[in-house]
Amino acid sequence: MSLVLSETARGVATLTLDSPPNRNALSTALIEELLAALAAADADPSVRAIVLTHTGPVFCSGADLKETAAAVGSGRPPVSRLGDVLAAIWEGRKPVVARVAGPARAGGLGLIAAADIAVCASTATFAFSEVRIGVVPAVISATVLPRLDRRAAAELFLTGATFDGARAERIGLVTAAVDPDGLDAAVEAYVRDLVRGAPGALAGTKELLRKPRSGSFRDEIRAMTELSVAYFGSPEGAEGIAAFREKRDPNWVPDGAA
């Protein structure tokens, strides 16, 4: 029985966490399936964007604690592979949109923060619950801390307090918190825009967003000028400019895209 469902249509790979009996907890089996699904979507030339969603009322409850307890002493609890999932989302060439219709806890927030765009229902709740079970939100901090307001991160990491979708938007954990009835429409609007981007340009922009600034401002400007010139001179750049001038869709826009 699959724990992660995968479907591709109109340039979008939809990956669905499908383990509702344990609230989509991050078991080793689910993590391995999610890694495989992310790799397949990233390698598929027909895929322009990835949507990460879930079945059941809970997006993700964090690490599978039953499996974690059984793995004590082995050094291989599920969390030992969570970093690979976060890296696959963060470093992948395809933009990832997280669709969060229900609660997320601990490691689940790491997935949300790793996504390039995250949309939640305003009724969803969140908590960095690690300290309340005697552990540290260490692995997920790699994706969460670059997103969150620093004061909010200190408060919520240390207290483990529950917060709602509106707060998640204010502090930067999610891109938008919307009425539950409008969640799918909001996700679709982001996806509709994403699939119109050129594959190479989307990948390059993801890399640009995660690239730390180095050297002086002038050094940075020179490097970014070279990068811009390279993209304007690329086949994608030539096709995009031609399509704009000819008032048509570029050749990378998937069939059926709005």
C-alpha positions, 0 to 999 in steps of 0.5 A, a space after each residue: 500500500 502506497 503512503 505517497 500518491 503521485 499524479 501528473 497532469 498539465 505540467 503539475 506533479 501532485 504528491 499526496 501524503 496518504 497515511 491518515 491512520 497515523 496522521 501522515 506521520 513521517 515514518 521511514 517508509 513514507 519518507 522513502 516513498 516521498 524521496 522517490 516521488 520527488 526525485 521522479 518529479 524533478 527528473 520528469 521534463 513534463 513537470 513544471 511544478 510540484 504540489 505537496 498535499 495530503 489526505 485526511 484532516 492532518 497535513 503531517 504530525 511530524 516524526 512517527 514516534 512509535 517507530 522512533 521509540 522502537 528504533 532507540 539504540 539503532 541510530 536510525 530513527 525516521 528523523 535521520 532521513 528527514 534532512 534528505 527530504 527537506 534538501 530534495 524540496 529546497 534544492 530541487 529544480 522544480 518549484 514546490 507548493 505546499 497545500 496545507 488543509 489541516 494541522 501540522 506539527 514538528 517535522 511537518 513544519 519543516 516540509 512546509 518551510 522547505 516548499 517555495 510557496 505554502 498555502 494553508 487553510 486559515 483553520 489549520 494549526 501549527 506547533 514546533 512541539 519538539 521541546 515538549 517531548 524532550 527533543 530539539 527542532 534541529 533538522 527542520 531549523 535548516 528550512 524554518 529559520 530562513 523563513 521565520 521572523 527571528 523573534 517569532 522563531 525564538 518564542 515558538 521553538 522554545 514554548 512549543 505553543 500552538 498558533 493558527 494560519 493567520 500567525 503562520 502567514 505573518 511570521 513567514 512560515 506560509 505564503 498565504 492563509 486563506 478561507 478553507 473553501 478557497 484553498 484549492 483555488 489559491 493553490 491553483 492560482 499559484 500553479 497556473 502562474 508557475 507553469 508559465 515559467 521556463 524550466 531552466 529559468 525556474 531552476 535558476 531562480 530557485 538557486 538564486 533565492 537560496 544563494 548567500 550573498 558573497 563579497 562586496 556589493 560591486 562583486 555581487 552586481 558583476 556576478 548577477 550581471 553575468 548571470 542575466 546576460 547568460 540567461 538573455 542569451 540562452 535558448 529559453 531567453 530567445 524563445 521567451 522574447 520571441 513569444 512575447 513579441 509574437 503575442 503567443 505562449 512560449 513553447 514550454 507552457 504545457 498543453 491545457 495550461 490556462 
